[in-house]
Amino acid sequence: MSDIARIESADIADLARGAAILGTGGGGDPYIGQLMALEALESLGPVELVAPADLPDQAQILPVAMMGAPTVMIEKLPSVDQFVVAVEALGQYLGVQPTHIACMEAGGVNSTIPIVAAAQMGLPLLDGDFMGRAFPELQMVTATLFDIPATPMSITDDKGNAGIFNTVSNLWAERLARVATVEMGAAAIVSLYPMRGDQAKTSAVAGTLSLCVRLGRAVRQARAAHTDPVAAVAEVLGGRLLHLGKVVDVVRRTTAGFARGEAKLAGLEHDAGATLTLNFQNEHIIATRQGVVLATAPDLLICLDVDTGEPITTESMRFGHRIALLAAPCDSRWQTPEGIALVGPRYFGYDIDPVRWNQVSL
Amino acid sequence: MSDIARIESADIADLARGAAILGTGGGGDPYIGQLMALEALESLGPVELVAPADLPDQAQILPVAMMGAPTVMIEKLPSVDQFVVAVEALGQYLGVQPTHIACMEAGGVNSTIPIVAAAQMGLPLLDGDFMGRAFPELQMVTATLFDIPATPMSITDDKGNAGIFNTVSNLWAERLARVATVEMGAAAIVSLYPMRGDQAKTSAVAGTLSLCVRLGRAVRQARAAHTDPVAAVAEVLGGRLLHLGKVVDVVRRTTAGFARGEAKLAGLEHDAGATLTLNFQNEHIIATRQGVVLATAPDLLICLDVDTGEPITTESMRFGHRIALLAAPCDSRWQTPEGIALVGPRYFGYDIDPVRWNQVSL
């Protein structure tokens, strides 16, 4: 059974905050995702959550997601009608009626877009995803580790253009969908990884939508109780504080459909005198302090506002922002050799071994 | 009735030469197109040609073409099996059985690829195309002037990747298919502009495959009779000689899926002392001599070897090549305001009015 049985409009603020935490810097403005989901649930009612373990083997699951640079979405809001268009385009191409909607990514707007689609289509939503966090490329899902193909996939834009891809690998799905996304204006809606219940059961990271709600709630309750919201998040995720710092520099550029760059956090309090560098490609990939790599993807690198515990995306980082950087463990399947090949530092172009969230003595 | 009733293997050398003439610099190496079509016709027998006027109104026509930079095709030969894959992918998506194959472009390999597909599928081929020459972008067809949509279209590559696009305009089809083509390795096979017989009847440029055969034959016969093959081509097309020159410079680069550049032809004989510049984007767009624009797209600018009358593509132009540059009239529909907007000099980025093939006194 799922941790929580349904998502109601009252859960959305917590869920969006939690999704931004798992978004590890990427995933877009959580406020936009929150507004979209709130509007859908208030007008259409709650969305039923189904745990992967409770899926019928023959369930027909169509995940839906936004692809592109989160930076762009702030200026160009996704149209809520587009989500169903993408799901239906894939369903029609496959000749199947979906029985469940799913998230591919439990991070940022990709946690809330499927809620909107599920509400609009009157379908239950999988309580889980296929990353357990956010990653920037579409082959970076546990489904790839289980040889579940990303295609057939649909891709749609806000102008009414649509495409279907059938590719020889999930990396080729990423390559073709990425260039189409860039041409479509750096943001597109995709429905991909169509799968049966038995496939989702074995490959999904279970319970991540419930986890988003619990994470967001923990921050809210800590603030109400005047306890430390950052510590509350670390406790829920089983992670730890890596660095307390003030943003002194952010370099961000939108290239090839990604937000890439780095941020420098000058240490505060017990970290005073040490500057930490965060490298990101939509999501935070590497944290380095005084030449020492403190933690890397696939473990989670999470920036929270020191005082409020609010998650901070790479787009919202500003000079002077006081940030608590947490590291937390990823789903264990990412720590296999196959997982590291797919989402480890070398894939992102850094010639270093992965460093676990708790590996370095601070 | 079509000018010639069928294409046989004995016609292919003439047809490929004629197609390279209409290719106006683009369209790829005619020898490659010739080999592919020869092999198909020798093993599978002749392909029936059908004049647009003879099409049943309910005929289901699926055109097929190669998209990309012709430069690339010289190093990466298209696989003949890919053509049928593209046509069948579109037919399956549409749920129709094609009754006829067609060329979108009567130029270079896009005249011979549909012959291969027609032979392999045992279908008749339209004696016509939708440009009456070659143009570099997929919206640049008479079908666009008749509001016939380019999509649904299929796109396939040599690795086994495939896509379907549904776009809001033919220009959007070009944009999305172009970036996919570039990612696929700068060459892809597309099946597009699916149309009925009545649509093809009104929009096609009739007789252009027969014209290719007649053009190629005229060159061959002139050579055999020791008469001037260049004059023979000019006569068949109703064009004229613009410039006789020797290639002294060629700048060519493959960018955004196109071969772009310019060639300089130092004048010979009565053109001695005057250098002509040809600007091309796959095809020749503008011919300028001593600051005077002599002719522009949409009229045809054709480079032939001075002595043999063999067409010369932009890829095969070399220093020292002695070239006769012909200009010839395009299909009259390109000279309407809508046609000029689609394929005139301004679309290609030159801020000049179009100049007709016979407009300037030489």
Interface residues (C-beta under 8 A of the other chain):
Chain A: Y93 K159 G160 N161 A162 G163 I164 F165 N166 T167 V168 W172 R175 L176 R178 V179 A180 V182 E183 M184
Chain B: Y93 K159 G160 N161 A162 G163 I164 F165 N166 T167 V168 W172 R175 L176 R178 V179 A180 V182 E183 M184
